[in-house]
Amino acid sequence: MFTVKVQIMTDVIKYLNSVNINVLYVYDALLCEEKDKPLVVETMNRIILEHGVKTSVK
């Protein structure tokens, strides 16, 4: 499961960086500017599902 988590977070961070959103990865969380939160949450939920994991980010 660790490998899946790493790949999910890598994909999320790569996508967010591609749309000029910088995040800080701390353990199992991403820190971002408040204005970017909706897109970060949507991106994490979308990419998690793409990896076949059934959970959600709040």
CHARMM-style PDB file with segment names, atoms N, HN, CA, C and O in Angstrom:
ATOM      1  N   MET     1       0.824  -1.201   0.000  1.00  0.00      PROA
ATOM      2  CA  MET     1       0.000   0.000   0.000  1.00  0.00      PROA
ATOM      3  C   MET     1       0.866   1.261   0.000  1.00  0.00      PROA
ATOM      4  O   MET     1       0.472   2.289  -0.551  1.00  0.00      PROA
ATOM      5  N   PHE     2       2.041   1.177   0.618  1.00  0.00      PROA
ATOM      6  HN  PHE     2       2.360   0.342   1.065  1.00  0.00      PROA
ATOM      7  CA  PHE     2       2.931   2.334   0.653  1.00  0.00      PROA
ATOM      8  C   PHE     2       3.284   2.795  -0.754  1.00  0.00      PROA
ATOM      9  O   PHE     2       3.308   3.994  -1.029  1.00  0.00      PROA
ATOM     10  N   THR     3       3.557   1.854  -1.638  1.00  0.00      PROA
ATOM     11  HN  THR     3       3.538   0.879  -1.414  1.00  0.00      PROA
ATOM     12  CA  THR     3       3.912   2.182  -3.022  1.00  0.00      PROA
ATOM     13  C   THR     3       2.768   2.912  -3.714  1.00  0.00      PROA
ATOM     14  O   THR     3       3.002   3.864  -4.459  1.00  0.00      PROA
ATOM     15  N   VAL     4       1.544   2.479  -3.476  1.00  0.00      PROA
ATOM     16  HN  VAL     4       1.354   1.706  -2.870  1.00  0.00      PROA
ATOM     17  CA  VAL     4       0.373   3.121  -4.080  1.00  0.00      PROA
ATOM     18  C   VAL     4       0.239   4.548  -3.565  1.00  0.00      PROA
ATOM     19  O   VAL     4      -0.025   5.467  -4.340  1.00  0.00      PROA
ATOM     20  N   LYS     5       0.421   4.735  -2.263  1.00  0.00      PROA
ATOM     21  HN  LYS     5       0.636   3.988  -1.633  1.00  0.00      PROA
ATOM     22  CA  LYS     5       0.320   6.076  -1.677  1.00  0.00      PROA
ATOM     23  C   LYS     5       1.352   7.009  -2.281  1.00  0.00      PROA
ATOM     24  O   LYS     5       1.041   8.152  -2.618  1.00  0.00      PROA
ATOM     25  N   VAL     6       2.568   6.533  -2.419  1.00  0.00      PROA
ATOM     26  HN  VAL     6       2.821   5.605  -2.145  1.00  0.00      PROA
ATOM     27  CA  VAL     6       3.628   7.359  -2.995  1.00  0.00      PROA
ATOM     28  C   VAL     6       3.291   7.734  -4.434  1.00  0.00      PROA
ATOM     29  O   VAL     6       3.486   8.883  -4.830  1.00  0.00      PROA
ATOM     30  N   GLN     7       2.790   6.788  -5.222  1.00  0.00      PROA
ATOM     31  HN  GLN     7       2.631   5.855  -4.900  1.00  0.00      PROA
ATOM     32  CA  GLN     7       2.447   7.083  -6.609  1.00  0.00      PROA
ATOM     33  C   GLN     7       1.292   8.073  -6.704  1.00  0.00      PROA
ATOM     34  O   GLN     7       1.303   8.962  -7.554  1.00  0.00      PROA
ATOM     35  N   ILE     8       0.291   7.920  -5.828  1.00  0.00      PROA
ATOM     36  HN  ILE     8       0.282   7.197  -5.137  1.00  0.00      PROA
ATOM     37  CA  ILE     8      -0.839   8.854  -5.812  1.00  0.00      PROA
ATOM     38  C   ILE     8      -0.345  10.265  -5.516  1.00  0.00      PROA
ATOM     39  O   ILE     8      -0.672  11.204  -6.242  1.00  0.00      PROA
ATOM     40  N   MET     9       0.433  10.414  -4.463  1.00  0.00      PROA
ATOM     41  HN  MET     9       0.699   9.651  -3.874  1.00  0.00      PROA
ATOM     42  CA  MET     9       0.903  11.751  -4.088  1.00  0.00      PROA
ATOM     43  C   MET     9       1.823  12.324  -5.161  1.00  0.00      PROA
ATOM     44  O   MET     9       1.792  13.530  -5.409  1.00  0.00      PROA
ATOM     45  N   THR    10       2.629  11.502  -5.794  1.00  0.00      PROA
ATOM     46  HN  THR    10       2.654  10.522  -5.593  1.00  0.00      PROA
ATOM     47  CA  THR    10       3.490  11.967  -6.884  1.00  0.00      PROA
ATOM     48  C   THR    10       2.643  12.490  -8.033  1.00  0.00      PROA
ATOM     49  O   THR    10       2.919  13.564  -8.566  1.00  0.00      PROA
ATOM     50  N   ASP    11       1.613  11.744  -8.421  1.00  0.00      PROA
ATOM     51  HN  ASP    11       1.388  10.871  -7.989  1.00  0.00      PROA
ATOM     52  CA  ASP    11       0.741  12.174  -9.518  1.00  0.00      PROA
ATOM     53  C   ASP    11      -0.009  13.456  -9.170  1.00  0.00      PROA
ATOM     54  O   ASP    11      -0.152  14.339 -10.016  1.00  0.00      PROA
ATOM     55  N   VAL    12      -0.489  13.563  -7.928  1.00  0.00      PROA
ATOM     56  HN  VAL    12      -0.372  12.846  -7.241  1.00  0.00      PROA
ATOM     57  CA  VAL    12      -1.204  14.766  -7.497  1.00  0.00      PROA
ATOM     58  C   VAL    12      -0.275  15.973  -7.559  1.00  0.00      PROA
ATOM     59  O   VAL    12      -0.643  17.010  -8.111  1.00  0.00      PROA
ATOM     60  N   ILE    13       0.908  15.850  -7.008  1.00  0.00      PROA
ATOM     61  HN  ILE    13       1.208  15.008  -6.560  1.00  0.00      PROA
ATOM     62  CA  ILE    13       1.848  16.974  -6.978  1.00  0.00      PROA
ATOM     63  C   ILE    13       2.288  17.359  -8.384  1.00  0.00      PROA
ATOM     64  O   ILE    13       2.385  18.547  -8.692  1.00  0.00      PROA
ATOM     65  N   LYS    14       2.554  16.381  -9.241  1.00  0.00      PROA
ATOM     66  HN  LYS    14       2.475  15.416  -8.991  1.00  0.00      PROA
ATOM     67  CA  LYS    14       2.930  16.684 -10.630  1.00  0.00      PROA
ATOM     68  C   LYS    14       1.826  17.460 -11.328  1.00  0.00      PROA
ATOM     69  O   LYS    14       2.104  18.451 -12.004  1.00  0.00      PROA
ATOM     70  N   TYR    15       0.567  17.026 -11.176  1.00  0.00      PROA
ATOM     71  HN  TYR    15       0.341  16.221 -10.627  1.00  0.00      PROA
ATOM     72  CA  TYR    15      -0.538  17.737 -11.826  1.00  0.00      PROA
ATOM     73  C   TYR    15      -0.654  19.161 -11.279  1.00  0.00      PROA
ATOM     74  O   TYR    15      -0.749  20.119 -12.048  1.00  0.00      PROA
ATOM     75  N   LEU    16      -0.646  19.298  -9.955  1.00  0.00      PROA
ATOM     76  HN  LEU    16      -0.569  18.521  -9.331  1.00  0.00      PROA
ATOM     77  CA  LEU    16      -0.799  20.633  -9.362  1.00  0.00      PROA
ATOM     78  C   LEU    16       0.324  21.560  -9.793  1.00  0.00      PROA
ATOM     79  O   LEU    16       0.085  22.737 -10.063  1.00  0.00      PROA
ATOM     80  N   ASN    17       1.533  21.051  -9.860  1.00  0.00      PROA
ATOM     81  HN  ASN    17       1.727  20.095  -9.640  1.00  0.00      PROA
ATOM     82  CA  ASN    17       2.649  21.873 -10.335  1.00  0.00      PROA
ATOM     83  C   ASN    17       2.457  22.279 -11.789  1.00  0.00      PROA
ATOM     84  O   ASN    17       2.851  23.376 -12.184  1.00  0.00      PROA
ATOM     85  N   SER    18       1.850  21.397 -12.592  1.00  0.00      PROA
ATOM     86  HN  SER    18       1.530  20.505 -12.271  1.00  0.00      PROA
ATOM     87  CA  SER    18       1.636  21.711 -14.009  1.00  0.00      PROA
ATOM     88  C   SER    18       0.631  22.835 -14.215  1.00  0.00      PROA
ATOM     89  O   SER    18       0.615  23.478 -15.265  1.00  0.00      PROA
ATOM     90  N   VAL    19      -0.221  23.073 -13.194  1.00  0.00      PROA
ATOM     91  HN  VAL    19      -0.208  22.551 -12.341  1.00  0.00      PROA
ATOM     92  CA  VAL    19      -1.186  24.179 -13.270  1.00  0.00      PROA
ATOM     93  C   VAL    19      -0.780  25.307 -12.310  1.00  0.00      PROA
ATOM     94  O   VAL    19      -1.610  26.096 -11.860  1.00  0.00      PROA
ATOM     95  N   ASN    20       0.521  25.353 -12.016  1.00  0.00      PROA
ATOM     96  HN  ASN    20       1.196  24.712 -12.382  1.00  0.00      PROA
ATOM     97  CA  ASN    20       1.132  26.424 -11.213  1.00  0.00      PROA
ATOM     98  C   ASN    20       0.594  26.530  -9.793  1.00  0.00      PROA
ATOM     99  O   ASN    20       0.468  27.631  -9.256  1.00  0.00      PROA
ATOM    100  N   ILE    21       0.280  25.401  -9.187  1.00  0.00      PROA
ATOM    101  HN  ILE    21       0.382  24.507  -9.623  1.00  0.00      PROA
ATOM    102  CA  ILE    21      -0.074  25.377  -7.773  1.00  0.00      PROA
ATOM    103  C   ILE    21       1.042  24.642  -7.049  1.00  0.00      PROA
ATOM    104  O   ILE    21       1.330  23.479  -7.333  1.00  0.00      PROA
ATOM    105  N   ASN    22       1.661  25.340  -6.114  1.00  0.00      PROA
ATOM    106  HN  ASN    22       1.427  26.285  -5.883  1.00  0.00      PROA
ATOM    107  CA  ASN    22       2.735  24.754  -5.327  1.00  0.00      PROA
ATOM    108  C   ASN    22       2.182  24.272  -3.997  1.00  0.00      PROA
ATOM    109  O   ASN    22       1.449  24.993  -3.320  1.00  0.00      PROA
ATOM    110  N   VAL    23       2.533  23.068  -3.634  1.00  0.00      PROA
ATOM    111  HN  VAL    23       3.128  22.483  -4.184  1.00  0.00      PROA
ATOM    112  CA  VAL    23       2.076  22.494  -2.375  1.00  0.00      PROA
ATOM    113  C   VAL    23       3.287  21.996  -1.599  1.00  0.00      PROA
ATOM    114  O   VAL    23       4.360  21.773  -2.160  1.00  0.00      PROA
ATOM    115  N   LEU    24       3.091  21.831  -0.316  1.00  0.00      PROA
ATOM    116  HN  LEU    24       2.220  22.013   0.140  1.00  0.00      PROA
ATOM    117  CA  LEU    24       4.109  21.270   0.556  1.00  0.00      PROA
ATOM    118  C   LEU    24       3.593  19.924   1.036  1.00  0.00      PROA
ATOM    119  O   LEU    24       2.499  19.840   1.594  1.00  0.00      PROA
ATOM    120  N   TYR    25       4.364  18.880   0.824  1.00  0.00      PROA
ATOM    121  HN  TYR    25       5.253  18.948   0.370  1.00  0.00      PROA
ATOM    122  CA  TYR    25       3.978  17.512   1.206  1.00  0.00      PROA
ATOM    123  C   TYR    25       4.518  17.232   2.603  1.00  0.00      PROA
ATOM    124  O   TYR    25       5.731  17.204   2.811  1.00  0.00      PROA
ATOM    125  N   VAL    26       3.619  17.025   3.555  1.00  0.00      PROA
ATOM    126  HN  VAL    26       2.634  17.047   3.386  1.00  0.00      PROA
ATOM    127  CA  VAL    26       3.982  16.746   4.937  1.00  0.00      PROA
ATOM    128  C   VAL    26       3.284  15.462   5.352  1.00  0.00      PROA
ATOM    129  O   VAL    26       2.064  15.428   5.513  1.00  0.00      PROA
ATOM    130  N   TYR    27       4.072  14.403   5.524  1.00  0.00      PROA
ATOM    131  HN  TYR    27       5.063  14.431   5.393  1.00  0.00      PROA
ATOM    132  CA  TYR    27       3.554  13.076   5.854  1.00  0.00      PROA
ATOM    133  C   TYR    27       2.502  12.668   4.825  1.00  0.00      PROA
ATOM    134  O   TYR    27       2.844  12.457   3.661  1.00  0.00      PROA
ATOM    135  N   ASP    28       1.241  12.552   5.217  1.00  0.00      PROA
ATOM    136  HN  ASP    28       0.964  12.723   6.162  1.00  0.00      PROA
ATOM    137  CA  ASP    28       0.184  12.134   4.284  1.00  0.00      PROA
ATOM    138  C   ASP    28      -0.715  13.286   3.872  1.00  0.00      PROA
ATOM    139  O   ASP    28      -1.855  13.063   3.465  1.00  0.00      PROA
ATOM    140  N   ALA    29      -0.227  14.504   3.969  1.00  0.00      PROA
ATOM    141  HN  ALA    29       0.699  14.685   4.300  1.00  0.00      PROA
ATOM    142  CA  ALA    29      -1.067  15.678   3.691  1.00  0.00      PROA
ATOM    143  C   ALA    29      -0.340  16.644   2.760  1.00  0.00      PROA
ATOM    144  O   ALA    29       0.884  16.621   2.631  1.00  0.00      PROA
ATOM    145  N   LEU    30      -1.133  17.485   2.123  1.00  0.00      PROA
ATOM    146  HN  LEU    30      -2.127  17.503   2.228  1.00  0.00      PROA
ATOM    147  CA  LEU    30      -0.592  18.559   1.310  1.00  0.00      PROA
ATOM    148  C   LEU    30      -1.013  19.887   1.919  1.00  0.00      PROA
ATOM    149  O   LEU    30      -2.174  20.069   2.284  1.00  0.00      PROA
ATOM    150  N   LEU    31      -0.076  20.805   2.026  1.00  0.00      PROA
ATOM    151  HN  LEU    31       0.867  20.657   1.729  1.00  0.00      PROA
ATOM    152  CA  LEU    31      -0.376  22.156   2.484  1.00  0.00      PROA
ATOM    153  C   LEU    31      -0.391  23.054   1.257  1.00  0.00      PROA
ATOM    154  O   LEU    31       0.484  22.980   0.394  1.00  0.00      PROA
ATOM    155  N   CYS    32      -1.412  23.909   1.205  1.00  0.00      PROA
ATOM    156  HN  CYS    32      -2.123  23.970   1.906  1.00  0.00      PROA
ATOM    157  CA  CYS    32      -1.545  24.818   0.058  1.00  0.00      PROA
ATOM    158  C   CYS    32      -2.150  26.126   0.532  1.00  0.00      PROA
ATOM    159  O   CYS    32      -2.584  26.257   1.677  1.00  0.00      PROA
ATOM    160  N   GLU    33      -2.167  27.088  -0.375  1.00  0.00      PROA
ATOM    161  HN  GLU    33      -1.814  26.982  -1.305  1.00  0.00      PROA
ATOM    162  CA  GLU    33      -2.842  28.347  -0.081  1.00  0.00      PROA
ATOM    163  C   GLU    33      -4.344  28.093  -0.040  1.00  0.00      PROA
ATOM    164  O   GLU    33      -4.860  27.246  -0.769  1.00  0.00      PROA
ATOM    165  N   GLU    34      -5.033  28.825   0.811  1.00  0.00      PROA
ATOM    166  HN  GLU    34      -4.614  29.513   1.403  1.00  0.00      PROA
ATOM    167  CA  GLU    34      -6.478  28.649   0.978  1.00  0.00      PROA
ATOM    168  C   GLU    34      -7.219  28.784  -0.358  1.00  0.00      PROA
ATOM    169  O   GLU    34      -8.171  28.049  -0.622  1.00  0.00      PROA
ATOM    170  N   LYS    35      -6.783  29.716  -1.188  1.00  0.00      PROA
ATOM    171  HN  LYS    35      -6.009  30.313  -0.974  1.00  0.00      PROA
ATOM    172  CA  LYS    35      -7.455  29.931  -2.481  1.00  0.00      PROA
ATOM    173  C   LYS    35      -7.347  28.710  -3.403  1.00  0.00      PROA
ATOM    174  O   LYS    35      -8.179  28.534  -4.293  1.00  0.00      PROA
ATOM    175  N   ASP    36      -6.336  27.876  -3.198  1.00  0.00      PROA
ATOM    176  HN  ASP    36      -5.660  28.020  -2.475  1.00  0.00      PROA
ATOM    177  CA  ASP    36      -6.120  26.700  -4.038  1.00  0.00      PROA
ATOM    178  C   ASP    36      -6.780  25.438  -3.498  1.00  0.00      PROA
ATOM    179  O   ASP    36      -6.791  24.408  -4.172  1.00  0.00      PROA
ATOM    180  N   LYS    37      -7.327  25.508  -2.299  1.00  0.00      PROA
ATOM    181  HN  LYS    37      -7.319  26.345  -1.751  1.00  0.00      PROA
ATOM    182  CA  LYS    37      -7.866  24.315  -1.638  1.00  0.00      PROA
ATOM    183  C   LYS    37      -8.901  23.562  -2.474  1.00  0.00      PROA
ATOM    184  O   LYS    37      -8.796  22.340  -2.578  1.00  0.00      PROA
ATOM    185  N   PRO    38      -9.901  24.225  -3.078  1.00  0.00      PROA
ATOM    186  CA  PRO    38     -10.890  23.456  -3.852  1.00  0.00      PROA
ATOM    187  C   PRO    38     -10.264  22.623  -4.977  1.00  0.00      PROA
ATOM    188  O   PRO    38     -10.649  21.472  -5.181  1.00  0.00      PROA
ATOM    189  N   LEU    39      -9.315  23.190  -5.695  1.00  0.00      PROA
ATOM    190  HN  LEU    39      -9.002  24.125  -5.529  1.00  0.00      PROA
ATOM    191  CA  LEU    39      -8.678  22.453  -6.788  1.00  0.00      PROA
ATOM    192  C   LEU    39      -7.785  21.337  -6.256  1.00  0.00      PROA
ATOM    193  O   LEU    39      -7.711  20.263  -6.854  1.00  0.00      PROA
ATOM    194  N   VAL    40      -7.115  21.579  -5.149  1.00  0.00      PROA
ATOM    195  HN  VAL    40      -7.175  22.451  -4.663  1.00  0.00      PROA
ATOM    196  CA  VAL    40      -6.264  20.541  -4.554  1.00  0.00      PROA
ATOM    197  C   VAL    40      -7.125  19.362  -4.109  1.00  0.00      PROA
ATOM    198  O   VAL    40      -6.777  18.211  -4.373  1.00  0.00      PROA
ATOM    199  N   VAL    41      -8.233  19.630  -3.444  1.00  0.00      PROA
ATOM    200  HN  VAL    41      -8.516  20.564  -3.229  1.00  0.00      PROA
ATOM    201  CA  VAL    41      -9.136  18.562  -2.984  1.00  0.00      PROA
ATOM    202  C   VAL    41      -9.697  17.797  -4.176  1.00  0.00      PROA
ATOM    203  O   VAL    41      -9.704  16.566  -4.173  1.00  0.00      PROA
ATOM    204  N   GLU    42     -10.167  18.515  -5.196  1.00  0.00      PROA
ATOM    205  HN  GLU    42     -10.161  19.515  -5.198  1.00  0.00      PROA
ATOM    206  CA  GLU    42     -10.724  17.859  -6.386  1.00  0.00      PROA
ATOM    207  C   GLU    42      -9.677  16.989  -7.068  1.00  0.00      PROA
ATOM    208  O   GLU    42      -9.964  15.866  -7.483  1.00  0.00      PROA
ATOM    209  N   THR    43      -8.473  17.511  -7.180  1.00  0.00      PROA
ATOM    210  HN  THR    43      -8.241  18.424  -6.843  1.00  0.00      PROA
ATOM    211  CA  THR    43      -7.385  16.770  -7.824  1.00  0.00      PROA
ATOM    212  C   THR    43      -7.047  15.509  -7.044  1.00  0.00      PROA
ATOM    213  O   THR    43      -6.888  14.437  -7.628  1.00  0.00      PROA
ATOM    214  N   MET    44      -6.936  15.634  -5.730  1.00  0.00      PROA
ATOM    215  HN  MET    44      -7.064  16.505  -5.255  1.00  0.00      PROA
ATOM    216  CA  MET    44      -6.619  14.455  -4.918  1.00  0.00      PROA
ATOM    217  C   MET    44      -7.716  13.399  -5.040  1.00  0.00      PROA
ATOM    218  O   MET    44      -7.415  12.218  -5.210  1.00  0.00      PROA
ATOM    219  N   ASN    45      -8.974  13.805  -4.957  1.00  0.00      PROA
ATOM    220  HN  ASN    45      -9.218  14.765  -4.819  1.00  0.00      PROA
ATOM    221  CA  ASN    45     -10.065  12.840  -5.062  1.00  0.00      PROA
ATOM    222  C   ASN    45     -10.087  12.160  -6.434  1.00  0.00      PROA
ATOM    223  O   ASN    45     -10.320  10.954  -6.524  1.00  0.00      PROA
ATOM    224  N   ARG    46      -9.847  12.923  -7.492  1.00  0.00      PROA
ATOM    225  HN  ARG    46      -9.658  13.902  -7.419  1.00  0.00      PROA
ATOM    226  CA  ARG    46      -9.844  12.365  -8.848  1.00  0.00      PROA
ATOM    227  C   ARG    46      -8.707  11.365  -9.035  1.00  0.00      PROA
ATOM    228  O   ARG    46      -8.921  10.268  -9.550  1.00  0.00      PROA
ATOM    229  N   ILE    47      -7.516  11.738  -8.623  1.00  0.00      PROA
ATOM    230  HN  ILE    47      -7.343  12.630  -8.205  1.00  0.00      PROA
ATOM    231  CA  ILE    47      -6.360  10.872  -8.836  1.00  0.00      PROA
ATOM    232  C   ILE    47      -6.424   9.644  -7.941  1.00  0.00      PROA
ATOM    233  O   ILE    47      -6.002   8.564  -8.355  1.00  0.00      PROA
ATOM    234  N   ILE    48      -6.940   9.782  -6.733  1.00  0.00      PROA
ATOM    235  HN  ILE    48      -7.283  10.659  -6.397  1.00  0.00      PROA
ATOM    236  CA  ILE    48      -7.124   8.616  -5.857  1.00  0.00      PROA
ATOM    237  C   ILE    48      -8.016   7.590  -6.547  1.00  0.00      PROA
ATOM    238  O   ILE    48      -7.706   6.399  -6.550  1.00  0.00      PROA
ATOM    239  N   LEU    49      -9.125   8.047  -7.132  1.00  0.00      PROA
ATOM    240  HN  LEU    49      -9.378   9.014  -7.130  1.00  0.00      PROA
ATOM    241  CA  LEU    49     -10.028   7.122  -7.836  1.00  0.00      PROA
ATOM    242  C   LEU    49      -9.359   6.505  -9.056  1.00  0.00      PROA
ATOM    243  O   LEU    49      -9.575   5.330  -9.351  1.00  0.00      PROA
ATOM    244  N   GLU    50      -8.545   7.287  -9.772  1.00  0.00      PROA
ATOM    245  HN  GLU    50      -8.370   8.242  -9.533  1.00  0.00      PROA
ATOM    246  CA  GLU    50      -7.820   6.748 -10.930  1.00  0.00      PROA
ATOM    247  C   GLU    50      -6.906   5.598 -10.531  1.00  0.00      PROA
ATOM    248  O   GLU    50      -6.616   4.721 -11.346  1.00  0.00      PROA
ATOM    249  N   HSD    51      -6.457   5.598  -9.293  1.00  0.00      PROA
ATOM    250  HN  HSD    51      -6.693   6.310  -8.632  1.00  0.00      PROA
ATOM    251  CA  HSD    51      -5.596   4.529  -8.789  1.00  0.00      PROA
ATOM    252  C   HSD    51      -6.397   3.398  -8.162  1.00  0.00      PROA
ATOM    253  O   HSD    51      -5.826   2.445  -7.631  1.00  0.00      PROA
ATOM    254  N   GLY    52      -7.723   3.503  -8.222  1.00  0.00      PROA
ATOM    255  HN  GLY    52      -8.188   4.276  -8.653  1.00  0.00      PROA
ATOM    256  CA  GLY    52      -8.572   2.432  -7.711  1.00  0.00      PROA
ATOM    257  C   GLY    52      -8.744   2.385  -6.204  1.00  0.00      PROA
ATOM    258  O   GLY    52      -9.156   1.364  -5.652  1.00  0.00      PROA
ATOM    259  N   VAL    53      -8.431   3.483  -5.541  1.00  0.00      PROA
ATOM    260  HN  VAL    53      -8.097   4.312  -5.989  1.00  0.00      PROA
ATOM    261  CA  VAL    53      -8.579   3.548  -4.085  1.00  0.00      PROA
ATOM    262  C   VAL    53      -9.911   4.226  -3.775  1.00  0.00      PROA
ATOM    263  O   VAL    53     -10.193   5.304  -4.299  1.00  0.00      PROA
ATOM    264  N   LYS    54     -10.721   3.612  -2.941  1.00  0.00      PROA
ATOM    265  HN  LYS    54     -10.492   2.736  -2.515  1.00  0.00      PROA
ATOM    266  CA  LYS    54     -12.046   4.129  -2.611  1.00  0.00      PROA
ATOM    267  C   LYS    54     -11.990   4.892  -1.292  1.00  0.00      PROA
ATOM    268  O   LYS    54     -12.243   4.325  -0.230  1.00  0.00      PROA
ATOM    269  N   THR    55     -11.656   6.180  -1.363  1.00  0.00      PROA
ATOM    270  HN  THR    55     -11.451   6.641  -2.227  1.00  0.00      PROA
ATOM    271  CA  THR    55     -11.637   7.071  -0.214  1.00  0.00      PROA
ATOM    272  C   THR    55     -11.836   8.477  -0.743  1.00  0.00      PROA
ATOM    273  O   THR    55     -11.954   8.666  -1.954  1.00  0.00      PROA
ATOM    274  N   SER    56     -11.875   9.465   0.133  1.00  0.00      PROA
ATOM    275  HN  SER    56     -11.779   9.312   1.116  1.00  0.00      PROA
ATOM    276  CA  SER    56     -12.014  10.843  -0.337  1.00  0.00      PROA
ATOM    277  C   SER    56     -11.268  11.796   0.588  1.00  0.00      PROA
ATOM    278  O   SER    56     -11.012  11.490   1.752  1.00  0.00      PROA
ATOM    279  N   VAL    57     -10.930  12.948   0.046  1.00  0.00      PROA
ATOM    280  HN  VAL    57     -11.138  13.197  -0.900  1.00  0.00      PROA
ATOM    281  CA  VAL    57     -10.252  14.003   0.758  1.00  0.00      PROA
ATOM    282  C   VAL    57     -11.300  15.037   1.113  1.00  0.00      PROA
ATOM    283  O   VAL    57     -12.209  15.305   0.329  1.00  0.00      PROA
ATOM    284  N   LYS    58     -11.171  15.620   2.304  1.00  0.00      PROA
ATOM    285  HN  LYS    58     -10.432  15.402   2.942  1.00  0.00      PROA
ATOM    286  CA  LYS    58     -12.129  16.653   2.744  1.00  0.00      PROA
ATOM    287  C   LYS    58     -11.461  17.993   2.837  1.00  0.00      PROA
ATOM    288  OT1 LYS    58     -12.105  18.981   3.190  1.00  0.00      PROA
TER     289      LYS     58
END
